[in-house]
Amino acid sequence: MFEEYTNGNLPNLKEMVAKNYSGIETGEMPEVKGVGILTSGGDAPGMNATIRAVVRAGTKAGFKMMGVTRGYHGLWKGEVKELGHRDVSETLQRGGTFLMTARSKSFETPAGVLQGAKMCKVFGIDCLIVVGGDGSFKGARDLARIGIPVIGIPGTIDNDVGCTQYTIGYDTAMNTAMEAIDKLRDTASSHERCSVIEVMGRHAGYIALNVGIATGAEIILLPEVSWDMKDVIKTILDCRNKGKRHYIVIVAEGAGDATEVAKQIEEATEIESRPTILGHLQRGGSPSLRDRTMASLMGVHAIECIQEKRLNRLVVYRDGEITDVDIEEGLSMKKSISMDELERSKLLT
């Protein structure tokens, strides 16, 4: 973001900070006494558990803990309040985020980032913990570049953050989708239908792939893999010719439109086909055991990073371990569904 407005010359932005907002440090990291936390981007089950863990671990570590409501939009407006143990009680099992979240166009500009940095100084936030996905982490990185220390915790149902193998909310979203598809299968079987179900995943097909395997779908359409409608229709017809009387097609939202796919299947095969778009149903609900545990442990790790003065880090899960990476390094990382996973899924569909 900064490069777009400063022609790659970050020192110019630091000069803007010094000129516009006295008191914002652009040199060495300050001593951390106050810690803020916000949730940004799409909500994910387990965000409340993350906030709870951060506040409780941070309080025990001696930090003054503050919550920012409505994500970066709230930071920009100065919507900050102190949080204590009682404020996060009975939140572990709740879906969504009680701090709320919002998309902020203002924060996508240098002026918006500078205003956010100013608000951190006004409220004594020496380090800001950001729970969200890649877009949220880019906002955190922009703050870090002008001297506001940050820690990022991955919270998104799509599991599409390149530097971590797991993101908070992913397990719950998959279970929610799986349960819904199991119910739809009952109806598809009763009426000899093809049920085309669209799940979330605009750029990543992790939910679609794993839910498709778990529900025994005949076809899984992913944004990472090109596909042809003729192949979809042939697969449905082959299944019918082998005696099958109901069919499940899983479509990641970035791979196609469930309504259009269902329409084309019915026109080509004369098999009654019904689309179902699960949409934001996947974002809600009480977080699963795994999401509660991962959220809690990642939250504690974020506070440990601050205690050990490892700032401007992203908390990640890799090879069975919760650890952390530099925010610049983490944002440069990419991941995608492996060919092995795709080939194994084809054996089962």
Residue pairs with C-beta under 8 A, 6 or more apart in sequence:
1 108
1 110
1 113
1 138
1 139
1 142
2 10
2 13
2 110
2 113
2 142
2 145
5 13
5 109
5 110
6 12
6 13
6 110
10 145
13 110
13 145
13 146
14 26
14 146
14 147
16 110
16 114
17 24
17 26
17 114
17 117
17 146
17 147
18 24
18 26
20 114
21 114
21 117
21 118
21 121
23 121
24 117
24 118
24 121
24 146
24 147
24 148
25 147
26 146
26 147
27 147
29 149
29 309
29 311
30 126
30 149
31 126
32 63
32 126
32 127
32 149
32 306
32 309
32 311
33 63
33 64
33 124
33 126
34 63
34 64
34 65
34 66
34 123
34 124
34 125
34 126
34 127
35 54
35 58
35 63
35 64
35 65
35 66
35 125
35 126
35 127
35 128
35 129
35 303
35 306
36 65
36 66
36 67
36 68
36 75
36 80
36 120
36 123
36 125
36 127
36 128
36 129
37 51
37 54
37 55
37 65
37 66
37 67
37 68
37 83
37 99
37 128
37 129
37 130
37 131
38 67
38 68
38 69
38 71
38 72
38 74
38 75
38 99
38 128
38 129
38 130
38 131
39 47
39 50
39 51
39 71
39 97
39 99
39 100
39 101
39 131
39 132
39 155
40 71
40 72
40 101
40 130
40 131
40 132
40 135
40 136
40 139
41 71
41 101
41 103
41 132
41 133
41 135
41 136
41 155
41 156
42 101
42 133
42 156
42 157
42 283
43 95
43 96
43 97
43 101
43 169
43 283
44 155
44 156
44 157
44 167
44 168
44 169
44 170
44 172
44 173
44 283
45 95
45 96
45 157
45 168
45 169
45 172
45 173
45 283
45 284
45 285
45 286
45 287
45 288
45 291
46 155
46 168
46 169
46 172
46 287
46 291
46 292
46 294
46 295
47 96
47 97
47 99
47 101
47 131
47 155
47 168
47 169
47 295
48 88
48 91
48 92
48 94
48 95
48 96
48 97
48 98
48 287
49 91
49 92
49 168
49 287
49 291
49 292
49 295
49 296
49 299
50 131
50 153
50 155
50 168
50 295
50 296
50 298
50 299
51 67
51 83
51 88
51 91
51 97
51 98
51 99
51 131
51 299
52 88
52 91
52 92
52 296
52 299
53 295
53 296
53 297
53 298
53 299
53 300
54 65
54 129
54 153
54 299
54 300
54 302
54 303
55 65
55 67
55 83
55 84
55 85
55 87
55 88
56 85
56 88
57 299
57 300
57 303
57 304
58 65
58 303
58 306
59 65
59 84
59 85
61 303
61 306
61 307
63 303
63 306
64 82
64 124
65 82
65 83
65 84
66 80
66 81
66 82
66 83
66 123
66 124
66 125
67 80
67 81
67 82
67 83
67 87
67 99
68 74
68 75
68 79
68 80
68 99
68 128
69 79
69 80
69 81
69 99
69 100
70 77
70 79
70 99
70 100
70 101
70 102
71 100
71 101
71 102
71 103
71 104
71 132
71 136
72 102
72 104
72 106
72 107
72 112
72 116
72 136
72 139
73 102
73 103
73 104
73 106
73 107
74 80
74 100
74 102
75 107
75 116
75 119
75 120
75 128
76 104
76 106
76 107
76 112
76 115
76 116
76 119
77 119
78 119
78 122
78 123
80 119
80 123
80 125
91 98
92 292
92 296
93 286
93 287
93 292
94 286
95 172
95 283
95 284
95 285
95 286
95 287
96 283
96 284
97 131
101 132
104 112
105 112
106 112
106 115
107 113
107 116
107 139
113 139
113 142
113 143
113 146
114 146
116 139
116 143
116 148
117 143
117 146
117 147
117 148
119 125
120 126
120 128
120 143
120 148
125 148
126 149
127 148
127 149
127 150
127 151
127 306
127 311
128 140
128 143
128 148
128 149
128 150
128 151
129 150
129 151
129 152
129 153
129 302
130 136
130 137
130 139
130 140
130 150
130 151
130 152
130 153
131 152
131 153
131 154
131 155
131 168
132 152
132 154
132 155
132 156
133 154
133 155
133 156
133 158
133 160
133 161
133 167
134 160
134 161
134 162
134 331
136 152
137 152
137 161
137 314
137 327
137 330
137 331
138 331
140 150
140 152
140 327
141 150
141 312
141 327
141 328
141 331
143 150
144 150
144 311
144 312
144 327
149 311
149 312
150 311
150 312
150 327
151 302
151 305
151 306
151 311
151 312
151 313
151 314
151 315
151 324
152 313
152 314
152 315
152 327
152 330
153 168
153 298
153 299
153 302
153 314
153 315
154 161
154 163
154 164
154 166
154 167
154 168
154 298
154 314
154 315
154 316
154 317
155 167
155 168
155 169
155 295
156 167
156 168
156 169
156 170
157 167
157 169
157 170
157 172
157 173
157 200
157 207
157 282
157 283
158 167
158 170
158 200
158 201
158 202
158 203
158 204
158 206
158 207
159 166
159 167
159 170
159 204
159 206
159 207
160 167
160 201
160 203
160 204
160 206
160 335
161 167
162 330
162 331
162 332
162 333
162 334
162 335
163 314
163 316
163 325
163 329
163 330
163 331
163 333
164 314
164 315
164 316
164 317
164 318
164 330
165 316
165 317
165 318
165 319
165 335
166 294
166 317
168 291
168 294
168 295
168 298
169 283
169 287
169 291
170 206
170 207
170 291
171 287
171 288
171 290
171 291
171 294
172 285
172 286
172 287
172 288
172 291
173 200
173 207
173 282
173 283
174 207
174 210
174 211
174 214
175 288
176 278
176 281
176 282
176 284
176 285
177 197
177 199
177 207
177 211
177 278
177 282
178 211
178 214
178 215
180 197
180 276
180 278
180 281
181 195
181 197
181 211
181 215
181 217
181 248
181 250
182 215
184 195
184 197
184 248
184 276
185 195
185 215
185 246
185 248
187 193
187 195
188 194
188 195
188 246
188 247
188 248
188 274
189 245
189 246
191 246
191 272
192 245
192 246
192 271
192 272
193 246
193 247
193 271
193 272
193 273
193 274
194 236
194 246
194 247
194 248
194 249
194 262
194 265
194 266
194 269
194 271
194 272
194 273
194 274
195 246
195 247
195 248
195 249
195 273
195 274
195 276
196 249
196 251
196 258
196 261
196 262
196 265
196 273
196 274
196 275
196 276
197 248
197 249
197 250
197 251
197 258
197 275
197 276
197 277
197 278
198 251
198 252
198 253
198 257
198 258
198 275
198 276
198 277
198 278
198 279
199 207
199 208
199 211
199 250
199 251
199 252
199 253
199 278
199 282
200 207
200 252
200 253
200 278
200 279
200 282
200 283
201 207
201 208
201 222
201 223
201 252
201 253
201 254
201 255
202 223
202 252
202 253
202 254
203 223
203 254
204 223
204 224
204 252
204 254
204 336
204 337
205 220
205 222
205 223
205 224
205 225
205 252
205 254
205 255
205 337
206 337
207 252
207 282
208 220
208 221
208 222
208 250
208 251
208 252
208 255
209 220
209 222
209 337
209 341
209 342
209 345
211 217
211 250
212 219
212 220
212 248
212 250
212 345
212 349
213 220
213 345
213 348
213 349
215 248
215 250
216 248
216 348
216 349
217 248
217 249
217 250
217 349
218 235
218 236
218 239
218 244
218 247
218 248
218 249
218 349
219 232
219 235
219 236
219 247
219 248
219 249
219 250
219 349
220 249
220 250
220 345
220 349
221 227
221 232
221 249
221 250
221 251
221 252
221 255
221 256
221 261
222 252
222 255
222 337
222 342
223 252
223 254
223 255
224 336
224 337
225 255
225 342
227 255
227 256
229 261
229 264
232 249
232 261
232 264
232 265
233 264
233 265
233 268
233 269
236 247
236 249
236 265
236 269
236 271
237 269
239 247
240 247
240 269
240 271
247 271
249 261
249 262
249 265
251 257
251 258
251 261
258 275
258 276
258 277
259 275
259 277
261 275
262 273
262 274
262 275
263 273
263 275
265 271
265 273
266 272
266 273
287 295
294 317
294 322
297 322
298 315
298 317
298 322
301 315
301 322
301 323
301 324
302 315
305 311
305 313
305 315
305 324
310 324
312 326
312 327
312 328
313 324
313 325
313 326
313 327
314 324
314 325
314 326
314 327
314 330
314 331
315 322
315 323
315 324
316 322
316 323
316 324
316 325
316 330
317 323
325 333
